[in-house]
Amino acid sequence: MPSSRRYFIRLLAALSIAGASHVAFAAENPQVALKTSMGSIVLELYPEKAPKSVANFLEYVKSGHYSGTIFHRVMDGFMIQGGGFDKAMSQKPTRAPIENEAKNGLKNEAYTVAMARTSDPHSATAQFFINVNSNAFLDYPSRDGWGYAVFGKVIKGTEVVDKIKTVDVTSNGMHANVPAKPVVIESASIVK
């Protein structure tokens, strides 16, 4: 066999091994299925980049916190936010807030998942949002020196996110952009 052919075969073998190890690495990331009243969404989480945010989110999933919560803030062209309120717009109790991990290199791009918070950078608890657009102004350091911590991405169900982002919204008390018909997270479960 000519040496150039052997080199080519070795190169292909090396690339195959490198590709397989990348797939194996990605396969280790936890995945969470959100069964909503409009369809299912599967999230892949990034514990190496956002360990505290991922651990926090998974604890809420394991405890059943998200079952019966709604996407209570929907803004087409921006994001859909959920995980904190029930259908009656009553806020569910949460655990202590976590440290902001926005300085992890992940960007608030379309279909990424990030921790919702107040103006206090370290106030994130159970609420999260799915970006429906690239929202670079939310990336570290943002306007407040912190930004919003991305910790995952939608890997299945982008069409469901696209349906949710266009629902009719209204005001409910002091809350704006609330879906007129509740978009319910019926369950959240770890699938991997």
C-alpha positions in Angstrom: 0.0 0.0 0.0 1.5 3.4 -0.9 2.5 5.5 2.0 0.0 8.3 1.0 -2.9 5.9 1.2 -1.7 4.6 4.6 -1.5 8.2 5.8 -5.0 8.9 4.6 -6.4 5.8 6.3 -4.6 6.8 9.6 -6.0 10.3 9.3 -9.5 9.0 8.8 -9.1 6.7 11.8 -7.9 9.6 14.0 -10.7 11.8 12.9 -13.2 9.1 13.6 -11.9 8.6 17.1 -11.8 12.3 17.8 -15.4 12.6 16.5 -16.5 9.7 18.7 -15.0 11.1 21.8 -16.8 14.5 21.1 -20.1 12.6 20.8 -19.4 10.7 24.0 -18.7 13.9 25.8 -21.9 15.5 24.6 -23.9 12.4 25.5 -22.9 12.8 29.1 -24.7 16.1 29.5 -28.0 15.7 31.4 -31.2 16.2 29.5 -34.6 17.3 30.9 -37.9 16.9 29.2 -40.6 19.5 29.7 -44.0 18.2 28.9 -46.1 21.3 28.2 -49.7 21.8 27.3 -48.4 22.8 23.8 -46.0 19.9 23.3 -42.7 18.5 24.6 -39.4 20.4 24.8 -36.1 18.6 25.6 -33.2 20.6 27.1 -29.6 19.6 27.2 -27.8 21.1 30.2 -24.1 22.1 30.5 -22.8 21.3 33.9 -19.1 21.9 33.0 -19.9 25.5 32.1 -22.7 26.3 34.6 -22.4 23.7 37.5 -24.4 25.7 40.1 -27.2 26.6 37.7 -27.5 23.0 36.4 -27.4 21.5 39.8 -30.1 24.0 41.0 -32.3 23.3 38.0 -32.0 19.6 38.4 -33.0 19.8 42.1 -36.1 21.7 41.1 -36.9 19.0 38.5 -36.3 16.1 40.9 -38.5 17.8 43.6 -41.4 18.1 41.1 -41.4 21.9 41.5 -42.0 22.6 37.8 -45.1 20.4 37.5 -48.1 22.7 37.2 -46.1 25.8 36.7 -46.7 28.0 33.6 -44.8 30.1 31.1 -46.0 33.3 32.7 -44.0 35.8 30.5 -44.0 35.4 26.8 -42.4 38.0 24.5 -42.1 37.0 20.8 -38.7 38.2 19.5 -37.2 38.0 23.0 -37.9 35.0 25.3 -40.4 32.7 27.1 -40.1 32.6 30.9 -41.5 30.0 33.3 -41.0 27.9 36.4 -42.2 30.2 39.1 -46.0 30.6 38.9 -49.0 28.3 38.8 -52.1 28.8 36.6 -53.6 31.2 39.2 -50.5 33.3 39.0 -49.5 32.4 42.5 -45.8 32.3 43.0 -44.4 28.9 44.2 -42.0 28.9 47.1 -38.3 28.4 46.2 -35.0 27.5 47.8 -32.2 30.1 48.4 -30.9 32.0 45.3 -27.7 30.8 43.6 -24.6 32.6 42.4 -24.7 34.1 38.9 -22.7 32.1 36.4 -23.1 34.3 33.4 -19.3 34.6 33.0 -19.1 31.1 31.6 -18.7 31.9 27.9 -22.1 30.7 26.9 -24.2 33.2 24.9 -28.0 34.0 25.1 -28.6 32.8 21.6 -31.9 31.5 20.1 -33.1 28.4 21.9 -30.6 28.6 24.8 -31.9 28.3 28.4 -30.9 30.8 31.0 -31.6 31.6 34.7 -34.2 34.3 35.3 -33.4 36.8 38.0 -34.3 40.2 39.5 -32.0 43.2 39.3 -29.9 41.5 41.9 -27.4 39.5 39.9 -27.4 36.7 42.4 -31.1 36.3 42.8 -31.9 33.3 40.5 -34.0 30.5 42.0 -36.4 28.4 40.0 -37.4 30.6 37.1 -35.7 30.2 33.8 -36.2 31.4 30.3 -35.7 30.2 26.7 -34.3 32.7 24.4 -36.4 32.9 21.1 -33.9 35.3 19.5 -30.2 36.1 19.9 -30.1 38.4 22.9 -26.5 39.5 23.1 -27.4 42.3 25.5 -28.1 39.7 28.2 -24.6 38.2 27.8 -21.9 38.8 30.4 -21.1 41.6 31.4 -24.4 43.0 30.2 -25.5 46.5 31.3 -25.2 45.6 35.0 -21.8 44.0 34.9 -23.2 40.5 35.3 -25.6 39.3 32.6 -27.9 36.3 32.6 -26.4 32.8 33.0 -27.0 30.4 30.1 -27.0 26.8 31.3 -28.5 24.7 28.5 -30.1 24.6 25.1 -33.3 23.2 23.5 -32.3 20.1 21.5 -35.8 18.9 20.7 -39.1 20.8 20.5 -37.9 24.1 19.0 -41.2 24.0 17.1 -43.0 24.0 20.4 -41.0 27.0 21.6 -42.0 28.7 18.4 -45.7 28.0 19.0 -45.5 29.3 22.6 -43.7 32.5 21.6 -46.7 33.6 19.5 -49.6 33.0 21.9 -51.9 35.9 22.7 -50.8 37.7 25.8 -52.5 40.0 28.3 -51.8 41.6 31.7 -52.6 39.9 35.0 -52.3 42.3 37.9 -48.8 43.7 37.9 -47.6 41.1 35.4 -47.5 41.9 31.7 -47.1 39.5 28.7 -49.0 36.7 30.4 -50.5 34.2 28.0 -54.2 34.7 27.8 -54.6 30.9 27.9 -52.1 29.3 30.3 -49.2 27.4 28.8 -48.7 24.8 31.5 -45.5 22.8 32.2 -47.3 19.6 33.1 -44.1 17.8 34.1 -40.4 18.0 34.0 -38.3 14.9 34.1 -34.6 13.9 33.7 -34.4 11.8 30.6 -30.6 11.3 30.6 
